[in-house]
Amino acid sequence: MSDVLEVRPGEVPAKELAEFERALERRRRVGQTPRLIGPDGTATELPEGIHELLVSIVEHLKAGNGVTVIPMHAELTTVEAAELLNVSRPFLIKQLEAGVLPYHMVGTHRRLRLADVLAYRDRMDAEAEYALAAMSAEAEDLGLYDK
């Protein structure tokens, strides 16, 4: 994936992360619109979504996690998609062959759109939450579980 940007744990010194976090929080607390100041001194307002993304990136880096930014139009290999979904590659291949998740071929290799993989993940998460809620309700009805 050529459009992928990565920051690995430890690449940004802790002191710089702390300064950046303080700047982001200070602006949030004061209630002012966050701004980015260019080299020529021109200020540009940061949209809320970008501000929240920056806050999240800093939080993950401080926690020792690497961060990867991938554009929604990106295509993933089956290995990358399986890692993102936290499933095995053979399981993913079975899902692809069953038509559960769209893909296309590039030569002899399968490629998946990131947007499709994320939509699939969201569907699976929603189904799991629904199943858990149904099991909890059934357990309560049978008197096996108290709130």
Backbone bond lengths (Angstrom), bond angles and torsions (degrees), N, CA, C in turn:
res aa  C-N    CA-C-N  psi(-1)  N-CA   C-N-CA  omega(-1)  CA-C   N-CA-C  phi
1 M - - - 1.461 - - 1.520 108.15 -
2 S 1.286 117.15 114.55 1.458 120.67 -174.04 1.526 113.45 -82.46
3 D 1.321 117.99 -21.64 1.464 121.17 -178.14 1.521 112.92 -90.33
4 V 1.305 117.59 8.75 1.455 122.22 -174.66 1.523 110.52 -83.34
5 L 1.317 115.54 134.63 1.468 122.25 175.57 1.519 107.61 -115.68
6 E 1.332 116.05 132.57 1.453 120.54 -179.09 1.515 111.03 -129.17
7 V 1.335 114.13 143.26 1.457 120.80 169.44 1.517 105.09 -128.37
8 R 1.301 116.22 120.17 1.460 121.13 -177.44 1.526 109.94 -90.10
9 P 1.329 116.02 155.81 1.463 119.31 178.26 1.526 110.64 -54.98
10 G 1.318 116.26 135.09 1.453 121.69 177.47 1.521 115.13 86.64
11 E 1.338 118.29 -9.48 1.470 119.66 179.91 1.520 112.08 -69.52
12 V 1.323 116.77 -29.92 1.465 121.29 177.79 1.524 106.80 -106.27
13 P 1.315 117.62 121.56 1.468 120.12 -179.22 1.529 112.35 -56.79
14 A 1.321 116.34 143.89 1.457 122.36 -177.69 1.530 111.95 -56.40
15 K 1.336 116.88 -36.75 1.471 120.25 -179.92 1.525 110.56 -62.92
16 E 1.337 117.01 -43.15 1.461 120.61 179.33 1.520 111.13 -66.96
17 L 1.328 117.61 -39.52 1.469 120.79 177.12 1.528 110.48 -61.59
18 A 1.318 116.56 -43.30 1.466 120.70 -179.50 1.529 110.86 -63.36
19 E 1.333 117.31 -41.37 1.470 120.81 178.26 1.526 110.82 -63.49
20 F 1.326 116.18 -43.92 1.461 121.20 -179.50 1.528 110.05 -64.69
21 E 1.338 116.24 -41.66 1.469 120.42 179.13 1.532 110.61 -62.69
22 R 1.331 116.42 -43.17 1.472 119.66 178.96 1.526 110.95 -61.99
23 A 1.319 117.72 -41.03 1.466 121.07 179.47 1.524 110.56 -63.72
24 L 1.315 117.38 -42.57 1.466 120.70 179.44 1.519 111.07 -66.44
25 E 1.331 117.30 -42.82 1.463 121.13 -179.26 1.515 111.82 -69.75
26 R 1.330 117.42 -40.26 1.456 121.51 -179.21 1.525 109.55 -58.44
27 R 1.292 115.97 -44.93 1.462 119.58 -179.68 1.526 110.68 -66.22
28 R 1.326 117.42 -36.48 1.454 120.16 -179.74 1.539 109.86 -68.45
29 R 1.341 116.97 -43.44 1.463 120.77 -178.26 1.513 111.94 -64.38
30 V 1.303 117.52 -43.16 1.461 121.42 -177.86 1.525 110.79 -69.20
31 G 1.332 116.97 -22.47 1.449 120.31 179.12 1.512 113.42 86.18
32 Q 1.305 117.39 9.13 1.455 120.91 177.34 1.518 109.39 -82.53
33 T 1.311 115.40 157.27 1.447 120.30 175.73 1.523 108.56 -73.89
34 P 1.343 116.67 126.14 1.470 118.69 178.90 1.533 110.38 -63.04
35 R 1.329 115.64 143.53 1.459 121.04 -179.39 1.507 110.21 -131.85
36 L 1.304 114.27 149.96 1.449 121.55 174.13 1.521 106.48 -106.03
37 I 1.320 117.55 128.64 1.457 122.00 -179.26 1.534 108.34 -101.89
38 G 1.333 116.33 120.25 1.457 121.85 -179.61 1.515 111.81 -78.16
39 P 1.316 117.10 171.69 1.466 121.64 -178.93 1.528 112.86 -60.50
40 D 1.348 116.33 -25.69 1.462 119.57 179.30 1.529 112.36 -90.36
41 G 1.356 116.37 4.66 1.459 120.85 178.83 1.524 114.25 88.74
42 T 1.320 117.96 -1.50 1.450 121.70 179.05 1.526 109.79 -72.47
43 A 1.339 115.96 130.18 1.466 121.69 179.79 1.520 109.72 -97.48
44 T 1.326 115.51 134.31 1.457 122.07 176.94 1.518 107.84 -125.51
45 E 1.338 116.61 129.32 1.457 119.84 179.54 1.525 110.49 -66.10
46 L 1.337 115.24 138.00 1.456 121.21 176.74 1.529 108.49 -89.07
47 P 1.313 118.26 123.47 1.469 119.01 174.86 1.528 109.84 -60.15
48 E 1.316 116.92 150.35 1.467 121.93 -176.66 1.523 111.55 -54.76
49 G 1.333 117.55 -41.31 1.459 120.25 -178.95 1.515 112.69 -62.10
50 I 1.317 117.31 -39.64 1.465 120.65 179.02 1.526 109.84 -70.94
51 H 1.326 116.97 -38.69 1.463 120.71 177.27 1.527 110.02 -59.96
52 E 1.335 117.11 -47.65 1.460 120.87 -179.60 1.527 111.23 -64.31
53 L 1.329 116.87 -36.64 1.460 120.73 177.10 1.528 110.46 -62.57
54 L 1.330 117.03 -44.57 1.462 120.75 178.39 1.524 111.49 -62.59
55 V 1.328 116.86 -41.81 1.467 120.72 178.22 1.530 109.59 -60.75
56 S 1.329 116.40 -45.26 1.463 121.34 -179.64 1.530 111.33 -63.35
57 I 1.314 116.90 -42.50 1.465 120.79 179.01 1.520 110.29 -60.28
58 V 1.320 116.71 -46.33 1.469 120.44 -179.84 1.527 110.52 -62.81
59 E 1.336 117.42 -42.15 1.467 120.44 179.96 1.528 110.76 -61.31
60 H 1.323 116.90 -44.04 1.465 119.96 -179.96 1.530 111.25 -65.48
61 L 1.327 117.23 -42.99 1.456 119.96 179.93 1.528 110.95 -64.35
62 K 1.327 117.45 -39.77 1.462 120.23 177.89 1.523 111.51 -64.02
63 A 1.344 116.42 -31.77 1.464 120.99 179.61 1.529 112.13 -80.27
64 G 1.340 116.11 0.40 1.459 119.69 177.99 1.517 114.42 87.93
65 N 1.324 116.91 13.66 1.464 121.25 178.70 1.517 109.78 -97.74
66 G 1.304 116.15 141.72 1.455 120.23 171.51 1.524 108.55 -75.91
67 V 1.315 115.92 160.59 1.467 121.46 -179.42 1.520 108.36 -130.53
68 T 1.337 114.95 135.20 1.451 121.35 177.06 1.515 108.09 -124.48
69 V 1.321 116.38 131.49 1.466 121.66 175.99 1.524 106.76 -109.19
70 I 1.336 114.92 123.32 1.464 121.09 -177.68 1.522 108.18 -126.48
71 P 1.312 118.99 128.89 1.466 119.90 177.50 1.529 110.75 -66.44
72 M 1.332 116.84 147.98 1.456 121.57 -176.96 1.526 112.52 -61.26
73 H 1.324 118.82 -26.02 1.466 120.89 -178.96 1.530 112.55 -81.08
74 A 1.309 117.09 -3.67 1.466 121.29 -176.34 1.523 110.95 -62.72
75 E 1.311 114.30 151.71 1.454 121.18 174.94 1.522 108.57 -109.19
76 L 1.325 115.73 141.93 1.452 121.90 -177.14 1.521 110.38 -113.87
77 T 1.304 115.58 150.45 1.455 120.50 169.58 1.522 107.56 -77.50
78 T 1.313 117.04 169.52 1.461 119.44 178.21 1.531 111.01 -66.05
79 V 1.316 117.11 -32.58 1.471 120.33 177.57 1.530 109.84 -65.34
80 E 1.334 117.23 -46.99 1.467 121.28 179.96 1.530 111.11 -63.21
81 A 1.336 116.41 -43.24 1.467 120.07 -179.70 1.524 110.70 -64.63
82 A 1.329 117.30 -42.35 1.467 120.64 179.10 1.526 110.75 -62.38
83 E 1.328 116.78 -40.63 1.469 120.15 177.84 1.522 110.64 -63.48
84 L 1.329 116.82 -43.47 1.463 120.87 -179.99 1.529 111.30 -62.96
85 L 1.326 116.31 -38.09 1.470 121.20 -178.98 1.525 112.51 -84.42
86 N 1.322 116.44 -9.30 1.465 122.18 -177.86 1.531 110.93 60.38
87 V 1.330 115.04 43.60 1.463 122.07 175.53 1.527 108.01 -128.03
88 S 1.325 116.00 167.55 1.461 118.63 177.43 1.527 109.48 -76.91
89 R 1.303 115.26 155.12 1.464 119.53 177.07 1.528 111.08 -62.54
90 P 1.357 119.66 -42.70 1.471 118.63 177.62 1.538 112.98 -59.12
91 F 1.335 117.14 -38.72 1.465 119.61 176.90 1.526 110.21 -62.78
92 L 1.325 116.43 -44.36 1.463 120.50 179.57 1.527 110.76 -60.93
93 I 1.315 117.21 -44.00 1.467 121.07 179.77 1.532 110.04 -59.20
94 K 1.338 117.29 -41.45 1.471 120.53 177.46 1.529 110.79 -62.03
95 Q 1.321 116.83 -39.99 1.468 120.47 178.32 1.529 110.21 -64.43
96 L 1.319 116.48 -41.24 1.465 120.97 179.27 1.524 110.51 -63.52
97 E 1.317 115.83 -46.88 1.463 120.21 -178.32 1.520 112.14 -67.02
98 A 1.341 117.22 -25.79 1.465 121.54 177.51 1.529 111.39 -82.59
99 G 1.332 116.86 -5.77 1.461 120.39 179.09 1.516 114.67 81.14
100 V 1.323 116.12 14.17 1.467 120.55 -179.36 1.521 111.70 -73.00
101 L 1.304 115.94 -29.51 1.460 122.33 -176.14 1.524 108.15 -135.27
102 P 1.338 117.76 127.91 1.465 119.17 -178.14 1.530 112.49 -72.44
103 Y 1.322 114.63 150.26 1.454 121.71 176.35 1.522 107.56 -155.80
104 H 1.311 116.13 169.62 1.453 120.76 172.70 1.529 108.07 -139.56
105 M 1.290 114.32 163.37 1.464 119.58 -177.08 1.528 110.53 -98.18
106 V 1.304 115.50 138.70 1.460 122.80 171.63 1.527 104.04 -120.78
107 G 1.310 115.16 98.22 1.460 119.54 -171.36 1.518 107.69 67.98
108 T 1.321 115.55 -119.50 1.467 119.84 178.65 1.528 112.41 -103.40
109 H 1.322 116.98 9.64 1.462 121.40 -175.50 1.524 111.82 -109.95
110 R 1.328 115.87 140.30 1.467 121.12 176.50 1.528 109.05 -82.80
111 R 1.330 115.39 141.64 1.467 121.49 175.04 1.524 108.45 -130.84
112 L 1.315 115.14 141.76 1.459 121.93 -179.67 1.518 108.81 -122.99
113 R 1.316 116.16 141.85 1.464 119.45 175.50 1.528 108.57 -77.23
114 L 1.321 116.52 136.86 1.458 120.95 178.86 1.521 110.76 -54.87
115 A 1.323 117.40 -42.70 1.467 120.76 -178.82 1.530 110.88 -58.71
116 D 1.336 117.65 -39.81 1.464 121.26 178.31 1.524 111.53 -67.09
117 V 1.329 116.47 -40.62 1.468 120.79 179.78 1.527 110.12 -64.87
118 L 1.327 117.28 -42.57 1.464 120.43 179.24 1.529 111.35 -66.70
119 A 1.331 117.02 -38.61 1.470 120.39 177.68 1.530 110.13 -63.90
120 Y 1.321 116.81 -42.17 1.469 122.03 177.16 1.531 109.77 -60.76
121 R 1.329 116.56 -45.86 1.468 120.44 179.41 1.519 110.84 -59.65
122 D 1.340 116.69 -42.77 1.458 120.19 179.43 1.525 111.36 -64.22
123 R 1.343 117.06 -39.93 1.474 120.65 177.68 1.524 110.58 -63.54
124 M 1.322 116.76 -44.26 1.460 120.41 -179.56 1.532 111.08 -64.90
125 D 1.325 116.70 -39.94 1.464 120.42 177.52 1.522 110.65 -63.16
126 A 1.335 117.23 -42.96 1.465 121.51 -179.78 1.527 110.23 -65.09
127 E 1.330 117.10 -41.77 1.467 120.49 178.62 1.525 110.86 -64.10
128 A 1.319 117.59 -39.58 1.459 121.25 179.15 1.527 110.87 -65.98
129 E 1.324 116.96 -42.03 1.472 120.48 177.91 1.518 110.82 -63.10
130 Y 1.345 116.66 -42.16 1.461 121.05 179.22 1.533 110.05 -62.70
131 A 1.334 117.18 -45.41 1.461 121.20 -179.27 1.526 110.74 -63.42
132 L 1.314 117.76 -40.66 1.458 121.16 178.99 1.528 110.87 -65.14
133 A 1.327 116.51 -42.33 1.463 120.10 178.47 1.531 110.29 -63.69
134 A 1.333 117.40 -40.33 1.463 121.03 179.06 1.526 111.07 -65.21
135 M 1.340 116.82 -41.60 1.464 120.02 178.75 1.526 111.06 -65.88
136 S 1.327 116.65 -39.83 1.467 120.30 178.60 1.515 110.52 -64.61
137 A 1.337 117.37 -42.84 1.465 121.38 179.09 1.521 110.46 -63.05
138 E 1.329 117.48 -40.97 1.465 121.16 179.13 1.521 110.72 -65.90
139 A 1.324 117.23 -41.13 1.457 121.06 178.11 1.525 110.88 -63.19
140 E 1.339 116.91 -39.55 1.464 120.28 177.09 1.523 110.67 -64.69
141 D 1.348 116.74 -43.66 1.467 121.19 179.74 1.524 111.50 -60.94
142 L 1.329 116.36 -34.41 1.471 120.62 -179.99 1.532 112.07 -85.41
143 G 1.320 116.44 -2.19 1.452 120.22 179.44 1.511 113.83 76.84
144 L 1.324 115.93 18.25 1.457 120.03 -178.63 1.522 113.40 -90.07
145 Y 1.322 114.78 -10.98 1.456 118.79 -173.82 1.515 108.64 -146.37
146 D 1.314 117.43 131.49 1.463 122.66 175.75 1.511 109.20 -108.34
147 K 1.312 115.58 143.97 1.456 120.35 179.79 1.464 111.81 -63.56
